[in-house]
């Protein structure tokens, strides 16, 4: 029997690459998107819902369970990013960031857990980021949302241990996806941060546009899902970015902050 996968944010980037690869691997793949799309293989079953809208999520999960009777893997992937200084960020921007990247994960987890516990085992994959391991300039609330995902996953993993539900976190580095073009900038025009923000944002976008392709992450995740006992977390990035995570762990905070600030052109 094919394992049933439910993945959010399948319209582009990681979600599209993951859903297409898993469908070709023989999984029964259901994808959640806010808009119906017609450019997907027929092997992927689309569920229209918004991860920030709890009733729509409950309806989508109920429809899946009616058809399949179980959900073996949840991949929390839907997300977005805002950029700008913390001082200039509006309440509306902050809530959008946290509601999508954090509460969206919570909403999905709460919707699938009753079925996962009842069936006696499953896997939850939360897509975090290297930005969930280190604060990034002018991406403060994006980093905060991913730090929150890290903490949520650690707690959830212990709570679900008696029910044989595994929790895996993947932490991508820079990838070239539509995330870059879809990022929402805050209003930093004519503020104290304007010049530095433009300089740093250009470096951020350069890193992303030169990053890995989403298919690379999809292949890595496919291998992780086949493991009987997967690790708690996986950094999926270039060697340079993995090394940066190691430096974050071993260097004094002030020294690592200086290195990271220099990388983003902040003096």
C-alpha positions in Angstrom: 0.0 0.0 0.0 1.4 3.4 -1.0 2.1 5.8 1.8 -0.1 8.9 1.9 1.8 12.2 1.9 0.2 15.6 2.6 2.4 18.6 1.7 1.6 22.3 1.9 2.8 25.0 -0.4 3.0 22.9 -3.6 2.5 25.7 -6.1 6.3 26.3 -6.7 9.8 25.8 -5.3 10.4 23.1 -2.7 6.8 22.1 -2.6 6.4 21.5 -6.3 9.7 19.6 -6.6 9.0 17.5 -3.5 5.5 16.6 -4.5 6.5 15.6 -8.1 9.4 13.5 -6.9 7.4 11.7 -4.2 4.6 11.0 -6.7 7.1 9.5 -9.1 8.5 7.4 -6.2 5.1 5.8 -5.7 3.7 7.7 -2.8 0.0 8.8 -2.8 0.6 12.6 -2.8 -1.9 15.2 -1.7 -0.9 18.8 -2.0 -2.4 21.9 -0.3 -2.4 25.2 -2.2 -4.5 28.4 -1.9 -5.2 28.3 -5.6 -6.1 25.4 -7.9 -3.3 24.7 -10.3 -3.4 22.9 -13.6 0.3 22.4 -14.3 0.7 19.3 -12.0 1.0 15.7 -12.9 -2.2 13.8 -12.5 -0.5 11.7 -9.8 -0.8 14.7 -7.4 -4.2 15.2 -5.8 -4.8 18.9 -5.1 -6.6 20.2 -2.0 -7.5 23.9 -2.0 -6.9 25.4 1.4 -5.0 28.2 3.2 -2.7 27.2 6.1 -3.7 30.3 8.0 -7.4 29.4 7.7 -8.2 26.6 10.2 -11.7 25.7 8.8 -10.3 25.2 5.3 -7.4 23.1 6.7 -9.9 20.9 8.6 -12.0 20.4 5.5 -9.0 19.5 3.4 -7.7 16.9 5.9 -11.2 15.5 6.4 -11.5 15.0 2.6 -8.1 13.2 2.5 -9.0 10.9 5.4 -12.4 10.1 3.8 -10.6 9.0 0.7 -7.5 7.4 2.1 -8.3 6.6 5.8 -4.9 7.6 6.9 -2.0 10.2 6.5 1.5 8.7 6.9 3.6 11.8 6.2 2.9 15.5 6.7 5.4 17.9 5.1 5.0 21.4 6.4 6.5 23.5 3.7 4.2 26.5 3.0 6.0 29.8 3.8 6.8 33.3 2.8 9.4 36.0 3.8 9.4 39.7 4.6 12.5 41.8 4.6 13.3 45.1 6.2 14.5 46.4 9.5 12.8 45.2 12.6 12.1 48.9 13.6 10.3 49.6 10.3 8.3 46.4 10.1 4.5 46.9 10.5 2.3 44.9 12.8 0.5 43.6 9.7 3.8 42.4 8.2 4.9 40.7 11.4 1.5 38.9 11.8 1.5 37.7 8.2 5.0 36.3 8.6 4.3 34.5 11.9 0.8 33.3 10.9 2.1 31.8 7.7 5.5 30.3 8.7 4.6 29.3 12.3 0.9 29.1 12.9 0.4 27.6 9.5 2.6 24.7 10.7 0.7 24.5 14.0 -2.7 24.4 12.2 -1.6 21.5 10.0 -0.1 19.6 12.8 -3.2 19.9 15.0 -5.4 18.8 12.1 -3.5 15.6 11.3 -2.4 14.4 14.7 -5.7 12.7 15.8 -5.5 10.4 12.7 -1.7 9.9 13.1 -2.0 8.9 16.7 -4.9 6.6 16.0 -3.1 4.7 13.2 -0.1 4.1 15.5 2.6 6.0 13.7 3.5 8.6 11.1 6.1 11.2 10.2 6.0 15.0 10.4 8.5 17.0 8.4 8.9 20.6 9.2 10.8 22.8 6.7 12.8 25.2 8.7 15.9 27.1 7.5 19.4 27.9 8.3 17.8 31.1 9.3 16.2 29.1 12.1 19.6 28.5 13.5 21.1 32.0 13.3 19.5 35.5 13.1 19.8 37.2 9.8 20.0 40.9 9.2 16.9 42.5 7.6 15.2 39.1 7.9 14.5 39.3 11.6 10.9 38.1 11.6 11.6 35.4 9.0 14.3 34.1 11.3 12.0 34.4 14.3 9.4 32.3 12.6 11.9 29.6 11.8 13.4 29.7 15.3 9.9 29.1 16.5 9.5 26.1 14.2 12.7 24.7 15.7 11.5 25.0 19.3 8.0 23.7 18.3 9.6 20.6 16.7 11.8 19.8 19.7 8.8 19.9 22.0 6.5 18.0 19.7 9.0 15.3 19.2 9.0 14.4 22.9 5.2 14.6 23.2 4.6 12.3 20.3 7.2 9.7 21.3 4.6 7.4 22.9 2.5 7.4 19.7 5.4 6.5 17.3 5.0 9.8 15.4 8.4 11.0 14.2 9.3 14.7 13.9 12.0 15.6 11.4 13.2 19.2 10.7 15.0 20.1 7.5 17.1 23.3 7.4 17.7 24.5 3.8 20.4 27.0 3.0 20.2 29.3 0.0 18.2 27.9 -2.9 17.1 29.5 -6.2 13.3 29.4 -6.1 10.4 31.9 -6.5 10.8 32.7 -2.8 13.3 35.4 -3.8 10.9 37.1 -6.2 7.9 36.7 -3.9 9.6 38.1 -0.8 7.6 41.1 0.7 9.7 44.1 1.5 8.7 46.4 4.4 8.7 50.1 3.9 12.3 51.1 4.4 12.2 54.1 2.0 13.7 57.2 3.5 14.3 55.6 6.9 17.5 55.4 8.9 18.1 51.9 7.4 17.4 52.6 3.7 20.9 52.6 2.3 22.2 49.6 4.3 19.0 47.7 3.6 19.4 48.0 -0.2 23.0 46.9 0.1 22.3 43.9 2.3 19.2 42.9 0.3 21.3 42.8 -2.9 23.7 40.4 -1.2 20.9 38.2 0.1 19.4 38.0 -3.4 22.8 37.2 -5.0 23.3 34.3 -2.5 19.8 32.9 -3.3 20.0 33.3 -7.1 23.4 31.4 -6.9 21.9 28.8 -4.6 21.1 25.1 -5.1 18.0 24.0 -7.1 14.9 22.8 -5.3 15.2 19.4 -6.9 18.4 18.8 -4.9 16.4 19.2 -1.7 13.6 17.0 -3.0 16.1 14.2 -3.6 17.6 14.6 -0.1 14.2 14.5 1.5 13.2 11.4 -0.5 16.1 9.6 1.0 15.3 10.8 4.5 11.8 9.5 4.3 13.1 6.0 3.4 15.1 5.9 6.7 13.7 3.7 9.4 15.1 5.9 12.1 15.8 9.4 10.6 17.8 12.0 12.5 16.0 14.8 14.3 17.3 17.4 11.8 19.1 17.7 8.5 20.9 20.8 7.1 20.5 20.8 3.3 22.9 23.3 2.0 26.3 23.9 0.5 29.5 22.9 2.4 30.2 26.6 3.0 26.8 27.1 4.6 27.1 24.0 6.7 30.4 25.2 7.9 28.8 28.5 8.9 26.4 26.6 11.2 29.4 24.8 12.8 31.1 28.2 13.3 27.9 29.5 15.0 28.1 26.6 17.5 31.7 26.9 18.3 32.7 30.5 18.1 32.0 33.3 20.7 28.8 35.0 19.8 30.5 38.4 19.2 33.0 36.9 16.7 30.4 35.0 14.7 28.2 38.1 14.6 31.1 40.1 13.2 31.7 37.4 10.5 28.0 37.3 9.5 27.7 41.1 9.5 30.7 41.4 7.2 29.2 38.8 4.8 26.1 41.0 4.5 28.1 44.2 4.1 27.4 45.7 7.5 30.2 47.5 9.2 
